[in-house]
Amino acid sequence: MIQEISLLAKDAEDNQIQNYAAWAISFLRSRWLLKNQSLHDDDSSQRISIDSTSFSPESLVWNLSLWLRDLNFEKPGDIVPVNTIATVLKCLTKAPRLPVIDWGVIVRRCMKVEEHIPHTSSSHQDPKLLREECLYFSLAHADHISPLLQFLDDLTDLPRFRRLEMNMQSVLLQYLSHLMKLFSDSRSKKLYDDLTVYFYSLSSSYLDYSSEQRSMLRMSFWKGICKCLVELISEESDSFSYVKKCIECLLTLLNLCNDGQLEFMDEWSAAIKCLVVAPKSWLDDMLQVHNTASLGEGEHVDAAKKIIIRARLCSTGCVSALELGNIKTTILSTPADGVWWNVLVEVATAVYSADNGIKKQWLLDALDTGCVTAHPSTALRFVGLLCGSCCIYMPLLIVNPTNVLSDFPVTLPSFLSSSIWDDLRNSVADKLWLLTTRIYTWAEQLTRGEGLSCYDHIHESEADNATFLANMLRSTCIAVEDHLAADKQLKLANLEAL
């Protein structure tokens, strides 16, 4: 009948006939739903009866389920401790199957327990714990109990998710992979879109939390995405397109302190663990760093963040330190103030964990860069960090931008004393000498008042440290003079402290 009505309406030129057809189909659908509901009710009562016989009357699952079903929060003088209800739910979470009762109603009632238990009651211990257990219970059984799936669907809808307590939001975020197994592809996409809006919108209620609380939520999100990447998602899957959008959003929310230190280390650790399992080709594209000389302040911080992430990935062994070499010039030529000092620390740590060949190349290239860059102190600080981390004095060193240069005359010779440098000590000493003559000549001109930092394109911001750098490099050359050619040793002897 419905098919015939549809055909008539399709071929009709009169809109009124089409309207009548729509109403007729609507009435038929309502009648059909009413009839099937009656059949469903009969079938449900039959199934409950059958199901009850499949559980022994002494069964723990059966008795706990009936106890939850029959709980009466409104009965005067019969208040059940919240933690007792939570414990019962926790037990049932581990049950392989449950009796067929209205679990949707039970869980929603437990979620609203404060409405039934007065706050003055001593048994009112922690309703947050109970609500968490409601979530764990629903996640465990939603794949075969549709009211629980509907409950999770309602909770993850953005308007409702915004109103949840932080601990509830955190649980749902950490169980993203489980939700993706329960939801359809379109519902999963909507979930990720909603979460991106929640974390990134300037009007989001997420901004009402403290910075520490926001970090905890982001950490939960990172953990949830990590499980998705491990268990469910590959770069070729359709779902990766909306997962990567969330990762890009979360990366912008990773914080650096004003001095460049990583803020909220637990969040950073969760982010790195997630990125370790991300598709490598996409990750490499996302972490591309352009020349920092042309970047604004905000972009400068983003570039620092990307390099720090690359360095952390190198330290975990996920990415080769050779990939850091592709941006070596940018790392060693950017002024080492603010966040960039921490970039040097992270990169030096990554290079320290690499093989000896990579250490050698970084040291030689850093000295070469110092001979041509407008910011030679950056390259020198990196060399100081690398040598300090590898030399015997490492446990005694204080790592800060000033000390790493002050210790240079001790750390570099100590580093070169290692047997790995047997064939390269002379090369290092020669490069160090070239860098020393450049800095010494520049500093000498400044002390004589022959113009600011116009010499050899050295930036004027380096001028305050010119004399200090010149004397430090002179002392370092004296410490390694045995590896200099005779003519250079003679020139070194004629250099006086400024």
ZASE-588123 format. One record per residue (C-alpha): residue in three letters; x, y, z. Coordinates in Angstrom, 2 decimals. Layout:
aa | east | north | up
Ala | X | Y | Z
...
//
This chain:
aa | east | north | up
Met | 0.00 | 0.00 | 0.00
Ile | 2.78 | 2.45 | 0.91
Gln | 4.49 | 1.73 | -2.40
Glu | 1.28 | 2.47 | -4.33
Ile | 0.71 | 5.72 | -2.43
Ser | 4.30 | 6.77 | -3.14
Leu | 3.93 | 6.10 | -6.86
Leu | 0.67 | 8.07 | -7.03
Ala | 2.23 | 11.01 | -5.20
Lys | 5.32 | 10.91 | -7.39
Asp | 3.31 | 11.10 | -10.62
Ala | 0.75 | 13.61 | -9.35
Glu | 0.96 | 17.19 | -10.63
Asp | -1.28 | 18.52 | -7.84
Asn | 0.69 | 19.42 | -4.69
Gln | -2.42 | 18.80 | -2.60
Ile | -2.40 | 15.12 | -3.58
Gln | 1.24 | 14.86 | -2.52
Asn | 0.37 | 16.40 | 0.85
Tyr | -2.48 | 13.93 | 1.34
Ala | -0.12 | 11.08 | 0.45
Ala | 2.43 | 12.28 | 3.03
Trp | -0.24 | 12.38 | 5.73
Ala | -1.53 | 8.94 | 4.76
Ile | 1.96 | 7.42 | 4.99
Ser | 2.46 | 9.15 | 8.33
Phe | -0.78 | 7.65 | 9.70
Leu | 0.17 | 4.21 | 8.42
Arg | 3.60 | 4.48 | 10.04
Ser | 2.08 | 5.49 | 13.40
Arg | -0.36 | 2.56 | 13.21
Trp | 2.48 | 0.18 | 12.34
Leu | 4.66 | 1.44 | 15.23
Leu | 1.76 | 1.10 | 17.68
Lys | 1.09 | -2.46 | 16.57
Asn | 4.75 | -3.41 | 16.75
Gln | 5.12 | -1.79 | 20.16
Ser | 2.37 | -4.07 | 21.43
Leu | 4.12 | -7.07 | 19.93
His | 7.43 | -5.85 | 21.35
Asp | 5.93 | -5.50 | 24.84
Asp | 4.57 | -9.05 | 24.68
Asp | 7.92 | -10.29 | 23.40
Ser | 9.83 | -8.37 | 26.08
Ser | 7.78 | -9.85 | 28.88
Gln | 8.37 | -13.27 | 27.34
Arg | 12.10 | -12.65 | 27.05
Ile | 12.35 | -11.35 | 30.63
Ser | 10.58 | -14.48 | 31.79
Ile | 12.90 | -16.67 | 29.74
Asp | 15.94 | -14.66 | 30.80
Ser | 15.07 | -14.87 | 34.45
Thr | 15.06 | -18.65 | 34.19
Ser | 18.54 | -18.58 | 32.60
Phe | 19.93 | -17.05 | 35.82
Ser | 19.94 | -19.06 | 39.00
Pro | 17.95 | -17.42 | 41.83
Glu | 21.18 | -17.56 | 43.83
Ser | 23.20 | -15.93 | 41.01
Leu | 25.12 | -12.86 | 42.15
Val | 24.53 | -11.05 | 38.85
Trp | 20.80 | -11.75 | 39.02
Asn | 20.43 | -10.59 | 42.61
Leu | 22.56 | -7.46 | 42.17
Ser | 20.59 | -6.56 | 39.04
Leu | 17.26 | -6.94 | 40.84
Trp | 18.60 | -4.97 | 43.79
Leu | 19.52 | -2.08 | 41.49
Arg | 16.20 | -2.27 | 39.68
Asp | 14.22 | -2.15 | 42.91
Leu | 16.19 | 0.65 | 44.56
Asn | 13.84 | 3.32 | 45.85
Phe | 15.72 | 6.55 | 46.46
Glu | 12.56 | 8.36 | 47.53
Lys | 11.59 | 5.99 | 50.34
Pro | 12.01 | 7.83 | 53.66
Gly | 14.57 | 6.34 | 56.04
Asp | 15.86 | 3.87 | 53.45
Ile | 18.90 | 5.72 | 52.09
Val | 21.55 | 3.51 | 50.47
Pro | 25.17 | 4.76 | 50.57
Val | 26.27 | 6.09 | 47.21
Asn | 29.51 | 4.11 | 47.33
Thr | 27.52 | 0.90 | 47.81
Ile | 25.61 | 1.53 | 44.59
Ala | 28.89 | 2.33 | 42.83
Thr | 30.40 | -0.93 | 44.05
Val | 27.42 | -2.92 | 42.77
Leu | 27.73 | -1.27 | 39.36
Lys | 31.46 | -2.00 | 39.36
Cys | 30.76 | -5.69 | 39.95
Leu | 28.16 | -5.81 | 37.18
Thr | 30.55 | -4.05 | 34.80
Lys | 32.65 | -7.23 | 34.80
Ala | 29.70 | -9.55 | 34.19
Pro | 29.79 | -11.28 | 30.78
Arg | 26.00 | -10.84 | 30.39
Leu | 23.13 | -9.19 | 32.20
Pro | 19.43 | -9.94 | 32.75
Val | 17.06 | -8.19 | 30.37
Ile | 15.73 | -5.32 | 32.47
Asp | 15.51 | -1.61 | 31.75
Trp | 19.17 | -0.71 | 32.23
Gly | 18.73 | 2.68 | 30.59
Val | 16.33 | 3.79 | 33.32
Ile | 18.54 | 2.34 | 36.07
Val | 21.69 | 4.11 | 34.87
Arg | 19.97 | 7.45 | 34.31
Arg | 18.46 | 7.25 | 37.79
Cys | 21.88 | 6.56 | 39.33
Met | 23.29 | 9.56 | 37.45
Lys | 20.82 | 11.81 | 39.28
Val | 21.32 | 10.38 | 42.73
Glu | 21.75 | 13.81 | 44.42
Glu | 18.15 | 14.65 | 43.60
His | 17.04 | 11.83 | 45.90
Ile | 19.66 | 11.87 | 48.67
Pro | 19.89 | 14.96 | 50.88
His | 23.30 | 16.66 | 51.03
Thr | 23.21 | 16.57 | 54.82
Ser | 23.14 | 12.80 | 54.82
Ser | 26.32 | 11.10 | 56.05
Ser | 25.79 | 8.40 | 53.46
His | 26.07 | 10.92 | 50.66
Gln | 29.77 | 10.30 | 50.06
Asp | 30.81 | 10.93 | 46.48
Pro | 28.21 | 11.00 | 43.70
Lys | 31.01 | 11.67 | 41.19
Leu | 32.31 | 8.17 | 41.86
Leu | 28.87 | 6.71 | 41.16
Arg | 28.51 | 8.64 | 37.92
Glu | 31.92 | 7.41 | 36.78
Glu | 30.86 | 3.84 | 37.48
Cys | 27.70 | 4.46 | 35.44
Leu | 29.96 | 5.37 | 32.53
Tyr | 32.24 | 2.36 | 32.91
Phe | 29.18 | 0.09 | 33.20
Ser | 27.60 | 1.57 | 30.07
Leu | 30.82 | 1.33 | 28.08
Ala | 31.19 | -2.33 | 29.05
His | 27.68 | -3.40 | 27.99
Ala | 26.52 | -0.87 | 25.37
Asp | 27.45 | -3.17 | 22.50
His | 24.57 | -5.52 | 23.38
Ile | 22.19 | -3.30 | 25.41
Ser | 20.79 | -0.57 | 23.18
Pro | 19.46 | 1.73 | 25.97
Leu | 23.03 | 2.00 | 27.28
Leu | 24.27 | 2.86 | 23.79
Gln | 21.61 | 5.56 | 23.60
Phe | 22.74 | 6.83 | 27.00
Leu | 26.34 | 7.19 | 25.76
Asp | 25.11 | 8.82 | 22.57
Asp | 23.23 | 11.41 | 24.62
Leu | 26.20 | 12.11 | 26.91
Thr | 28.61 | 12.70 | 24.03
Asp | 26.31 | 15.13 | 22.25
Leu | 28.03 | 18.52 | 22.56
Pro | 25.32 | 20.43 | 24.49
Arg | 25.18 | 17.63 | 27.08
Phe | 28.94 | 16.99 | 27.11
Arg | 29.56 | 20.65 | 27.99
Arg | 27.46 | 20.28 | 31.15
Leu | 29.18 | 17.14 | 32.41
Glu | 31.56 | 17.26 | 35.34
Met | 35.24 | 17.28 | 34.44
Asn | 35.86 | 13.73 | 35.66
Met | 33.05 | 12.46 | 33.41
Gln | 34.43 | 14.33 | 30.41
Ser | 37.86 | 12.88 | 31.14
Val | 36.52 | 9.29 | 31.18
Leu | 34.69 | 9.74 | 27.88
Leu | 37.78 | 11.27 | 26.26
Gln | 40.01 | 8.42 | 27.39
Tyr | 37.52 | 5.86 | 26.02
Leu | 37.29 | 7.37 | 22.53
Ser | 38.44 | 4.15 | 20.89
His | 35.65 | 2.25 | 22.66
Leu | 33.08 | 4.83 | 21.60
Met | 34.26 | 4.56 | 17.99
Lys | 33.66 | 0.81 | 18.11
Leu | 30.11 | 1.44 | 19.35
Phe | 29.20 | 4.38 | 17.09
Ser | 28.68 | 4.49 | 13.34
Asp | 31.24 | 6.31 | 11.17
Ser | 28.99 | 9.35 | 10.82
Arg | 28.37 | 9.49 | 14.58
Ser | 32.10 | 9.14 | 15.27
Lys | 32.83 | 12.01 | 12.88
Lys | 30.26 | 14.17 | 14.65
Leu | 31.84 | 13.27 | 17.99
Tyr | 35.29 | 14.42 | 16.86
Asp | 33.87 | 17.58 | 15.29
Asp | 32.07 | 18.37 | 18.55
Leu | 35.23 | 17.81 | 20.58
Thr | 37.23 | 20.09 | 18.31
Val | 34.63 | 22.81 | 18.82
Tyr | 34.63 | 22.19 | 22.57
Phe | 38.39 | 22.58 | 22.93
Tyr | 38.97 | 25.29 | 20.35
Ser | 35.94 | 27.56 | 20.51
Leu | 36.47 | 30.92 | 22.21
Ser | 33.00 | 30.65 | 23.77
Ser | 33.42 | 27.10 | 25.08
Ser | 32.62 | 26.27 | 28.71
Tyr | 35.98 | 24.47 | 28.71
Leu | 37.57 | 27.90 | 29.22
Asp | 35.83 | 28.18 | 32.60
Tyr | 38.23 | 25.60 | 34.03
Ser | 41.62 | 26.50 | 35.50
Ser | 44.71 | 26.08 | 33.31
Glu | 45.64 | 22.89 | 35.21
Gln | 42.16 | 21.41 | 34.73
Arg | 42.20 | 22.26 | 31.02
Ser | 45.56 | 20.53 | 30.73
Met | 44.15 | 17.40 | 32.41
Leu | 41.27 | 17.30 | 29.92
Arg | 43.63 | 17.72 | 26.97
Met | 45.82 | 14.95 | 28.40
Ser | 42.77 | 12.66 | 28.49
Phe | 42.00 | 13.58 | 24.89
Trp | 45.58 | 12.75 | 23.85
Lys | 45.31 | 9.35 | 25.59
Gly | 42.00 | 8.62 | 23.87
Ile | 43.33 | 9.52 | 20.42
Cys | 46.45 | 7.43 | 21.06
Lys | 44.31 | 4.32 | 21.70
Cys | 42.34 | 5.05 | 18.53
Leu | 45.54 | 5.24 | 16.46
Val | 46.85 | 2.01 | 17.98
Glu | 43.63 | -0.04 | 17.83
Leu | 41.45 | 1.31 | 15.04
Ile | 42.79 | 3.93 | 12.69
Ser | 45.33 | 3.85 | 9.87
Glu | 46.35 | 6.66 | 7.54
Glu | 44.26 | 5.12 | 4.76
Ser | 41.04 | 4.96 | 6.80
Asp | 38.32 | 7.57 | 6.39
Ser | 38.26 | 8.24 | 10.11
Phe | 41.87 | 9.46 | 10.11
Ser | 40.83 | 12.70 | 8.40
Tyr | 38.86 | 13.89 | 11.41
Val | 41.26 | 12.44 | 13.97
Lys | 44.16 | 14.39 | 12.50
Lys | 42.08 | 17.57 | 12.72
Cys | 41.79 | 16.98 | 16.48
Ile | 45.53 | 16.34 | 16.78
Glu | 46.31 | 19.59 | 14.96
Cys | 43.93 | 21.39 | 17.32
Leu | 45.55 | 19.86 | 20.40
Leu | 49.07 | 20.69 | 19.18
Thr | 48.22 | 24.38 | 19.13
Leu | 47.07 | 24.08 | 22.75
Leu | 50.35 | 22.58 | 24.02
Asn | 51.88 | 25.27 | 26.21
Leu | 55.40 | 26.61 | 26.62
Cys | 56.32 | 28.83 | 29.55
Asn | 57.82 | 32.27 | 28.90
Asp | 61.31 | 30.86 | 29.45
Gly | 60.64 | 28.08 | 26.95
Gln | 60.15 | 25.32 | 29.52
Leu | 57.40 | 22.81 | 28.75
Glu | 54.28 | 23.63 | 30.76
Phe | 52.26 | 20.71 | 32.16
Met | 54.76 | 17.90 | 31.58
Asp | 52.14 | 15.14 | 31.91
Glu | 50.22 | 16.61 | 28.99
Trp | 53.40 | 16.86 | 26.91
Ser | 54.25 | 13.23 | 27.71
Ala | 50.76 | 12.10 | 26.63
Ala | 51.09 | 14.11 | 23.41
Ile | 54.48 | 12.59 | 22.53
Lys | 53.19 | 9.05 | 23.22
Cys | 50.30 | 9.73 | 20.87
Leu | 52.48 | 11.20 | 18.12
Val | 54.83 | 8.21 | 18.33
Val | 52.05 | 6.01 | 16.90
Ala | 50.80 | 8.59 | 14.36
Pro | 51.45 | 7.93 | 10.64
Lys | 55.01 | 9.06 | 9.91
Ser | 54.46 | 10.73 | 6.54
Trp | 51.61 | 12.87 | 7.84
Leu | 53.54 | 13.69 | 11.02
Asp | 56.57 | 14.83 | 9.02
Asp | 54.42 | 17.17 | 6.92
Met | 52.70 | 18.59 | 9.99
Leu | 55.99 | 19.31 | 11.79
Gln | 57.61 | 21.16 | 8.90
Val | 59.50 | 24.26 | 10.09
His | 60.18 | 27.23 | 7.85
Asn | 62.92 | 29.82 | 8.15
Thr | 62.34 | 31.51 | 11.52
Ala | 63.80 | 34.81 | 10.33
Ser | 60.56 | 35.57 | 8.47
Leu | 58.19 | 34.45 | 11.23
Gly | 56.14 | 36.62 | 13.59
Glu | 56.22 | 36.13 | 17.36
Gly | 53.33 | 33.65 | 17.48
Glu | 54.71 | 31.70 | 14.52
His | 58.14 | 31.74 | 16.20
Val | 56.66 | 29.94 | 19.22
Asp | 54.88 | 27.44 | 16.94
Ala | 58.18 | 26.70 | 15.18
Ala | 59.87 | 26.19 | 18.56
Lys | 57.09 | 23.83 | 19.60
Lys | 57.44 | 21.75 | 16.41
Ile | 61.20 | 21.44 | 16.84
Ile | 60.80 | 20.42 | 20.48
Ile | 58.29 | 17.75 | 19.43
Arg | 60.68 | 16.48 | 16.75
Ala | 63.50 | 16.37 | 19.31
Arg | 61.33 | 14.47 | 21.79
Leu | 60.35 | 11.98 | 19.08
Cys | 64.04 | 11.52 | 18.28
Ser | 64.79 | 10.84 | 21.94
Thr | 62.14 | 8.09 | 21.97
Gly | 63.69 | 6.48 | 18.89
Cys | 60.53 | 7.06 | 16.85
Val | 62.25 | 9.52 | 14.49
Ser | 65.86 | 9.48 | 13.34
Ala | 68.09 | 12.32 | 14.51
Leu | 69.01 | 12.72 | 10.83
Glu | 65.61 | 14.36 | 10.33
Leu | 66.58 | 17.07 | 12.81
Gly | 69.60 | 17.69 | 10.61
Asn | 67.31 | 19.00 | 7.88
Ile | 66.51 | 22.04 | 10.04
Lys | 69.95 | 22.34 | 11.63
Thr | 70.67 | 25.79 | 10.17
Thr | 67.38 | 27.18 | 11.49
Ile | 68.02 | 25.73 | 14.95
Leu | 71.56 | 27.10 | 15.20
Ser | 70.95 | 30.52 | 13.61
Thr | 67.94 | 31.77 | 15.60
Pro | 68.53 | 34.05 | 18.63
Ala | 68.70 | 31.86 | 21.74
Asp | 66.39 | 33.95 | 23.89
Gly | 63.04 | 33.03 | 25.44
Val | 61.65 | 29.80 | 24.06
Trp | 64.63 | 29.13 | 21.78
Trp | 66.93 | 28.31 | 24.67
Asn | 64.72 | 25.35 | 25.49
Val | 64.77 | 24.35 | 21.81
Leu | 68.57 | 24.07 | 22.08
Val | 68.28 | 22.01 | 25.28
Glu | 65.81 | 19.58 | 23.70
Val | 67.80 | 19.22 | 20.48
Ala | 71.05 | 18.68 | 22.39
Thr | 69.31 | 15.96 | 24.42
Ala | 68.11 | 14.26 | 21.23
Val | 71.57 | 14.43 | 19.62
Tyr | 73.13 | 13.08 | 22.82
Ser | 70.95 | 9.95 | 22.50
Ala | 71.98 | 9.48 | 18.84
Asp | 74.99 | 7.54 | 17.60
Asn | 78.53 | 8.95 | 17.65
Gly | 78.54 | 9.76 | 13.94
Ile | 75.58 | 12.12 | 14.36
Lys | 77.18 | 13.75 | 17.42
Lys | 80.35 | 14.44 | 15.42
Gln | 78.45 | 15.95 | 12.51
Trp | 76.37 | 18.22 | 14.74
Leu | 79.45 | 19.52 | 16.57
Leu | 81.35 | 20.26 | 13.35
Asp | 78.32 | 21.87 | 11.69
Ala | 77.57 | 23.98 | 14.77
Leu | 81.11 | 25.39 | 14.75
Asp | 80.81 | 26.07 | 11.01
Thr | 77.48 | 27.83 | 11.57
Gly | 79.03 | 29.99 | 14.30
Cys | 81.54 | 31.25 | 11.72
Val | 78.84 | 32.67 | 9.42
Thr | 75.63 | 33.26 | 11.41
Ala | 74.44 | 36.63 | 12.67
His | 73.85 | 35.01 | 16.08
Pro | 77.03 | 33.04 | 16.90
Ser | 76.12 | 32.75 | 20.59
Thr | 73.28 | 30.35 | 19.63
Ala | 75.66 | 27.91 | 17.95
Leu | 78.10 | 28.24 | 20.87
Arg | 75.39 | 27.50 | 23.42
Phe | 74.39 | 24.40 | 21.51
Val | 78.01 | 23.19 | 21.39
Gly | 78.28 | 23.87 | 25.12
Leu | 75.11 | 21.85 | 25.82
Leu | 76.22 | 18.93 | 23.66
Cys | 79.75 | 18.83 | 25.12
Gly | 78.44 | 19.25 | 28.66
Ser | 76.02 | 16.34 | 28.31
Cys | 78.77 | 14.04 | 27.02
Cys | 81.75 | 15.02 | 29.19
Ile | 82.83 | 13.62 | 32.56
Tyr | 81.83 | 16.81 | 34.38
Met | 78.15 | 16.51 | 33.39
Pro | 76.79 | 15.73 | 36.91
Leu | 78.40 | 18.93 | 38.25
Leu | 77.21 | 21.34 | 35.58
Ile | 74.41 | 23.89 | 35.94
Val | 72.44 | 24.21 | 32.72
Asn | 71.49 | 27.79 | 31.94
Pro | 72.28 | 30.16 | 29.04
Thr | 75.20 | 31.81 | 30.86
Asn | 76.86 | 28.85 | 32.56
Val | 76.84 | 26.75 | 29.42
Leu | 79.16 | 29.36 | 27.86
Ser | 81.25 | 29.92 | 31.00
Asp | 81.96 | 26.16 | 31.18
Phe | 82.95 | 25.99 | 27.50
Pro | 86.76 | 25.98 | 28.11
Val | 86.27 | 22.88 | 30.29
Thr | 83.48 | 20.94 | 28.56
Leu | 84.74 | 21.09 | 24.96
Pro | 88.29 | 19.80 | 25.73
Ser | 86.79 | 17.11 | 27.99
Phe | 84.41 | 16.03 | 25.23
Leu | 87.28 | 15.89 | 22.71
Ser | 89.29 | 13.66 | 25.04
Ser | 86.96 | 10.78 | 24.15
Ser | 88.41 | 8.18 | 21.77
Ile | 85.63 | 8.83 | 19.23
Trp | 87.42 | 12.09 | 18.33
Asp | 90.83 | 10.56 | 17.59
Asp | 90.61 | 11.35 | 13.88
Leu | 88.75 | 14.68 | 14.17
Arg | 90.39 | 16.67 | 16.98
Asn | 92.45 | 18.73 | 14.57
Ser | 89.37 | 19.54 | 12.46
Val | 87.44 | 20.67 | 15.53
Ala | 90.37 | 22.78 | 16.72
Asp | 90.69 | 24.44 | 13.29
Lys | 87.00 | 25.32 | 13.16
Leu | 87.16 | 26.61 | 16.73
Trp | 90.10 | 28.82 | 15.78
Leu | 88.19 | 30.32 | 12.82
Leu | 85.24 | 31.07 | 15.08
Thr | 87.54 | 32.56 | 17.73
Thr | 89.25 | 34.93 | 15.28
Arg | 85.86 | 36.08 | 13.97
Ile | 84.46 | 36.84 | 17.43
Tyr | 87.75 | 38.27 | 18.76
Thr | 88.16 | 40.68 | 15.82
Trp | 84.54 | 41.83 | 16.17
Ala | 84.85 | 42.33 | 19.95
Glu | 88.14 | 44.15 | 19.50
Gln | 86.52 | 46.61 | 17.09
Leu | 83.69 | 47.21 | 19.54
Thr | 86.09 | 47.95 | 22.43
Arg | 87.88 | 50.49 | 20.23
Gly | 84.54 | 52.10 | 19.36
Glu | 84.80 | 51.35 | 15.65
Gly | 81.08 | 50.94 | 15.11
Leu | 78.52 | 48.53 | 16.49
Ser | 78.00 | 45.06 | 15.11
Cys | 78.57 | 45.88 | 11.46
Tyr | 81.57 | 43.54 | 11.37
Asp | 80.96 | 40.33 | 9.43
His | 77.15 | 40.70 | 9.61
Ile | 76.98 | 39.90 | 13.35
His | 73.70 | 41.15 | 14.79
Glu | 73.83 | 44.11 | 17.15
Ser | 71.93 | 42.16 | 19.82
Glu | 75.10 | 40.06 | 20.31
Ala | 77.22 | 43.12 | 21.19
Asp | 76.60 | 42.99 | 24.97
Asn | 78.35 | 39.61 | 25.16
Ala | 81.12 | 40.33 | 22.65
Thr | 84.02 | 40.63 | 25.12
Phe | 82.80 | 37.69 | 27.19
Leu | 82.52 | 35.46 | 24.10
Ala | 85.95 | 36.51 | 22.80
Asn | 87.71 | 35.76 | 26.10
Met | 85.83 | 32.48 | 26.54
Leu | 86.80 | 31.28 | 23.05
Arg | 90.43 | 32.38 | 23.58
Ser | 90.56 | 30.28 | 26.78
Thr | 89.04 | 27.30 | 24.95
Cys | 91.60 | 27.54 | 22.14
Ile | 94.40 | 27.58 | 24.73
Ala | 92.94 | 24.37 | 26.21
Val | 93.07 | 22.59 | 22.82
Glu | 96.16 | 24.32 | 21.35
Asp | 98.00 | 21.01 | 21.02
His | 95.66 | 20.22 | 18.13
Leu | 96.31 | 23.53 | 16.31
Ala | 98.91 | 24.02 | 13.60
Ala | 102.14 | 25.79 | 14.67
Asp | 101.28 | 29.09 | 12.95
Lys | 97.90 | 29.19 | 14.68
Gln | 99.51 | 28.43 | 18.03
Leu | 101.79 | 31.42 | 17.49
Lys | 98.85 | 33.70 | 16.64
Leu | 96.99 | 32.41 | 19.69
Ala | 99.95 | 33.29 | 21.90
Asn | 99.72 | 36.88 | 20.64
Leu | 96.01 | 37.19 | 21.51
Glu | 95.51 | 39.06 | 24.75
Ala | 92.45 | 38.93 | 26.94
Leu | 90.11 | 41.84 | 26.18
//
